[in-house]
Amino acid sequence: MSLSKLHKPAAFQRPDGYTWDTPPAAFSEWTERPMAAEADDQNTISIYGVIGEDFWTGEGFTAKRMAGALRSIGAKAVTVNVNSPGGDMFEGLAIYNLLREHKAEVTVKVMGIAASAASIIAMAGDKVLMGTGSMLMIHNAWGMVIGNRHDFADAADVFKTFDSSMASIYAERTDIKVDNILSMLDGPTRSSDGTYMTAAEAIEKGFADDTFEPDDSAAQASATVPADLIARRRTEAALAKAGMGRKERFDTLNSLSGPRDATRPAARDAGELTVAQQAAIVAGLTNLGQSASTFIRP
């Protein structure tokens, strides 16, 4: 596949009052996977967090970061390692376009999970490779809009158009008909669940080309991630499963662990909860989320 033939999606206006979130199931899946190790190759770009602004680690992975990395690499072949639950669909589409316009070969390696906006980014690869045990997840555009009925109506139109554009991107790579892709975006319940694919399923359907074996550094990478950040992510995933929105989750965890240390954007002060305390919260909230799910869904 030639880079010049990749689908060029239309530009979209971000709705007023729009805020993004990651699907709870994808977020939970991501938190349970080891963080992939940074590559030594200067022509490799790593996307190992949420797409867009990240409350916990600062900027998250944005189109601005991708543009800077590609400028530094120049017109050379590039490898993009992905382990992300997704995030801001507008940032994801902008990153896809940056990779689509890159002048040399793009290889995407799914290290853990490429969900939501991250799966769109993966489609920009000339080659898409899936690591052992990795997953790909696609779903309808998802987010929240605050405003009056006109704002909601406008947002619904944008989301519908965005879904059609995503379906065209997936259909072009897979040769699956757009209508069938739209059904995959709906998922089995026409909710935000979407469709999850194992490496074998993604390859069979044409979303990916082949598998690869991650090196030993990827298996050991979780040891380099601060334990408190891992626990906080898992706690946040449990809150998301219980139905709590992204901003509310941040405020809740922030109130439990104390204010952000202004000198360290990705860390917290010494007064935060211990890993054991946060693990106990995860267990409790997971049970709460399961109970809520049983109550809400017939």
N, C-alpha and C positions, 0 to 999 in steps of 0.2 A: 504493500500500500504506500502510495506517495503522500508526503505531507501536504503537497499542494492540492490534493483532492479531498482532504478532510472537510467534513461539513462545517460551514461557517454559520453559526447561529445568529439570529437577529439580536440587536441590542435591546435591553430591557430597562425600563425606568423603575427604580426601587420604590415601592409604594410608601407613602407617608405613614409613619408609625409602625413600620415593619421591624420585627425583631426575629432573629433566627434561633433555631435550637437543633440539636441532633436527636434523631429518633432514640427513645430510651433503650430499646433492644440492641441497637447498633452501638450505642455508647457503652452499655454493659459488656457487650462482646469485646469491645476494644480494651476496656479496663482489665479484663481477665487475661489479656495476651501480654507476653513480655515485650517491653519496648525494644525496638530494633536498634542495633549498634550503628553509630555513625560510620560512614565509609571514609577510607583514607584517600580515595580517588578524587582529585580536584574537579573532575567532570561529572561527579555524582551529586544530585540534589536530594535531600532527605525531607520527606513530609511525614512527620511522626506525631502530629497533634491535630487539633481541630482546624478546620478551614475558616479563616476569619479571626476576629478578635477573640482571645482566650482570657477569661477573667483571671486564671491562675498563673499563667506563664507570660502574660503581657500581650504581645501582638498576635500570637498564633501564627499560622502560615497563611500569608496573604499574597495577592497578585503583586504587590510591591516587592515582597521578598523574592518571588519567582523572577520578576523582571531583573532585579539586581543580580541574582545568581546567573541568569542566562547572559547578561551583559559581561559578567566576569569570565564566563566560559568561552564566549564568542561562537563563531560558526563551526563548532566541533560537535561530534556525537556526544549525546548526554544520556545519562541513566538517572531515572527518577525513582527512588525507593519510597513506597507508600505504606503507611500503617495509620489509618485515620478513620474516625467514625463519621466524617463529613462535617457539615457546618453551614456556613453562609453560602447559599446557592449562587448569589451574584459574584462572590469572590471565586467560587469554584469554576464558574463559566469563564471568568476573566483569565484564570490560570490556564484553563483548557485552550483558550485562544492564543495565549502567549506560547504555549508548547506547539500548537498547531502551526504557528508562524515561524518556528525555529528553523534555521536554514540547514540543519544537519539531522541525522537520524536520532530519534528519541526512543529509548527503551524504558518501559515502565515495569518495575518489579513490585508486586504486591507482597509485602513482607508479613502482614498479619491480616488486616481487613481493609478493604477499600469500599466504604459505604457512602451512600448519598452523594454529596458534592464531590467526594474523593473518587467515586466511581466514574464520574464525568471526566475528571482530570485524567484518570487511567486511560480513557478512550483516545487521548491525544497521542498515545504511543504508536510508533510504527510496529513495535513488538510489545506485547503485553504478556509478561511472565508471572506465573502464580507460584508462590512458595509452598512448601509442604504444609498442609493444614490451613492454608489461607482461605479467605472468603471474599466474595464480591457481593454487594447488596445494592439494589436499585429500588427507588420508590418515587412517588409523586412529590413535587416540590412541597416543602413543609415549613411553616413558620407561623408567626402570630402578628396580627395587625390590630392596633388600637386606634379607634376613631369612630366616626358616624357611619350610617348605612352606605353613604356614597363611597367612603374610604374602603369599606369591606367589599362593595361591588367592584371597585377598581382593582382591588387586590386579587379578587377571584379571577378577573379577566387576565391579570398578569400571570397568576399561577397556572391557569389553563394553557396560556400561550407558552409558558416555560416548560410545562409537561410535554407539549407537542414538540418543542425544540429538543428536549432531552431524548424523546422517543426517536426523533430523526437521527440524532447522533448515535444512539445504540443500534438502530436499524441499519445504518450505513455500515457499521463494523460487522454486524452479525448476519446480515441478509435476512433477518427475521422481519416480517411485515410490521409496519408501524402500529396497526390495530392490535397485534399480538403483544408488541412491546408495551403498549398502553395498559393492557391487561396485566402484564407483569408488574408495571408500576403500581397498579391498584393493589396487587397482592390478593391472597385468598379471601380477605374480608373487606376489600375496597377501603381499607383504612390506611394508616401510615406504615403498616407492616412491610409492604413491598415484597420483594422476592430476594431471598438469600441463595447464593450459589457457592458450592464447594469449588475447588480448583478444577476438578474433573468436569463438573457441570458447566462452569464458565467456559472451558475449552470446547466442550461438546456443542454449546450453543453459539460459539464464535465470539464471545466477549474477550477471550484471551487466546493466546497462541500455543503456549507450552508451559511446562513447570520448570522449576529450578530448585536446587538444594542450597538453602542459606548456609553460610559458613559458621564456624563455631562461635564467632564473636557475637552473632545475633542471639544465640542461646544464652550467652552470659551477660547480655546487655542490661537485663533488669536489675542486676546488682549495682549498676551505676546510677540508677534512678533513686532519688531520695525516698525512703520508706514512707515518710509522712505524706509525700505527694501521691504515692500509689494508694495509700489508705484514703486520702481525701477524694481521689478520683472514684474509688469504689463506693464511698459514702454518697458521693454525688449521683452515681449511677442508681443507687437504691432510692434516693429521693426522686429521681426522674421516673423510675418505675412506679413510684407512689403517686405520680401525677403532678409533681411540683415543677414549675417553670424554671428556665435557666437563671434569670435574675434572682428569683426567690431562693433557688438553691444556693447561689453564691452568698446572698445576704445571710441565710441561715447558718452556713458553715463559717462564714466570717465572724458572726456573732459568737459562735462556739469557741473559735480558736484565737480570737483577738484581732486587732486591726492589722492591716498589711504593713509590713516593714518597708518604708519608702526607699530604703537603700538597696533592697533586694526584691525585684518585681516578681520573682518566681517562688519566693520563700515566705515563711511566716516567722513571727517573733517567738521567743522562748516560752511564752505562756500558752502555746497551742496544746490541743489534746494530744495524748500519746497515741502511738500506733495501735496499742491494745484497746484504748478507749474508742478510737474511731472504728476499729474492727467490730467492736460490740454494737456500735450504732448501725453499721452496715447490716449485721445480722438482724437486728430489730426492725430496721426499715424494710429489709427484704421481705420479712414475714408480713409487715404491714402492707407492702405493695401486693403480695400474693393474696392477702385477705381482701384488699380493695378490688383486685381484678376479679376474684370470685363473686364479690357482691355486685359489681357493675355489669359483668358479662353473663348473660343467661346460659 
